[in-house]
């Protein structure tokens, strides 16, 4: 497997398990970019689902909040697919909404 293909694979796996790109030696800027996107996506997912759960406990009668969790999950799935497509095509396109956040350099 050529180095470019290996970087694409590692970067794409970062959207499923963000730690994989962080554990590879000699990370390229491409892999680091996608590792950052995967990490930001993971943090966004945890905060969003925690916030929804926190609001659902006292407001369990709210019909709207019951449907918010699946909507957020579908949005996260969209972001994962978008990130994997970006990584496998070899581009460094930021994710919508959360792509501008940089945690790793």
Secondary structure, DSSP 8 states (H G I E B T S, - for coil): --HHHHHHHHHHHTTTSTHHHHHSSS--HHHHHHHHHHHHHHHHHHHHHHHHHHHHHHTTT-HHHHHHHHHHHHHHHHHHHHHHHHHHHT-----TTTTT-----
